[in-house]
Amino acid sequence: MKILLLQPLVPSNILWGKFAKGEGFVPPIGLLSISAFLRERGFDVKIKDAQLEKMTEVDLCNYLKDNKFDVVGIPTFTNSITFSYYTAEICRKALPDCKIIFGGFHASTLPEKTLRECKEIDYIVLSEGEYRMEALLKYFERKITNLDEIDGLAYRKNGKIIIQPVINFIKDIDKLPMPAYDLIDMSKYVPHPTQYKVLPNYPLIIQRGCPYNCAFCGAHTVHGRRVRTKSVENVIKELKVLKKQYGARGVYFMDSTFLINRRYIEELLNTMIKEKLNLIWACNTRVDTVDEHILRLMKKAGCWMIVYGIESGNQKSLDLLNKRVTVEQSEKAIKITEKVGIIPFCSYILCLPGENYDDSLNTVNFALKLKSAIALFYLPVPYPGTELIEICKKDGGLREDTKWEDYSAVDFSNPVYINPLIGKEKMQELLNSTFRRYYTNPTILIKNILSVKSFTDLKKYFIAFKTIFNL
């Protein structure tokens, strides 16, 4: 069998909204991981990134016909699911007999709806894809005779939709091979300006699962709640491959919460220092996972930026979101992060359910009090499968006429949720004015100017400035 894992055709405005001028692309880690696993099992696998290559329908159709793939796998995200459907339609026209498989967050969350909305789909692999894809391919090869043997699978049978629930998660992710970086041209991937300090810069995932229960997040849908880690030895091997074979000068640890397992991360950081990797890196974590000791160790190991989901300056909103942190913890974390010389990147959600205009303005003022050099502001996006969507329904602000494209964290021209206490126009006005107010603040301007140490810094800040002020 010839297998293609395909990044769907998605326009830049869907991916980036008003930030399209600063668009960036990162290697598709999920597809690289599944490809490596299947290749190790003897399957013939290719990856095509239609987004990066900005392929047209004709381009993709010709590519599919030329290569005559037997199986095409397509990842899914909520705001771009319509374009995954569109890509599946192209695949079906070009290769009428191929098997089309969906995976990823959206299809895993809404498998029945996804199958009903797109007749071209043959199967949906739910949750982690490596072992389930292998089993499904073996079924195509008739090495497995009964689909009932595969958990986490959705498909049609005799006109009915069958959903076999997820039972198992991969217990030991250390048994998975390193992502198949050689299947793509790594040099073509340049991330969004907010995600790097130096180039080339590549992402990696060293932990799966998240034990937290934030109301707005559905990450556990794919990777579960139990945290599993790659061994420090294997992480170091991967970092060395990225550096030596692909020229990486920086990396981004894309784990949901980098500091979940403190002992594990300390061992990793000390090994990075010992091995003298000299990589400049960033990560995501929570404000309640840091203290001065771990931050100094992170800095010594090459950390330049930490992304914190601050979310709100209102304790009632943090409680609503199940963040299990306090406003005071956020303030303390940002202070000590800056103290040790790491840049905090803070994200905030304005106009949450239960907030009035003054509450949302309080979050803006809290952000201006913290004065992190980098901050992003969002309106609520209640994704399917999250607790937030139920909160928004109960609040009465969830739109009934939404399109999938409206579930965007970069374009709020048609927000999915409209806070009844504030209204759509005031929400949009507050969001837009907040960006301008924040990045024209003298202290924040000076922080960003002083952080410019190279031409790369100057270039990325220029792109960011044009994007924020729509120049």
Secondary structure, DSSP 8 states (H G I E B T S, - for coil): -EEEEEE----HHHHHGGGGGG------HHHHHHHHHHHHTT-EEEEEETTTTT--HHHHHHHHHHHT-SEEEEEE-GGGHHHHHHHHHHHHHH-TTSEEEEEEHHHHHSHHHHHHH-TT--EEE-S--HHHHHHHHHHHTTSS--GGG-SSEEEEETTEEEEE------S-GGGS----GGGS-GGG----GGG-SSSSEEEE--EE------TT--THHHH-SS-EE--HHHHHHHHHHHHHTT--SEEEE--S-TTSSHHHHHHHHHHHHHTT---EEEEEE-GGG--HHHHHHHHHTTEEEEEEEEE-S-HHHHHHTT----HHHHHHHHHHHHHTT-EEEEEEE-S-TT--HHHHHHHHHHHHHH--SEEEEE-----TTSHHHHHHHHHT-B-SS--GGG--SS--SS-SB--TTT-HHHHHHHHHHHHHHHHT-HHHHHHHHHT--SHHHHHHHHHHHHHHTT-
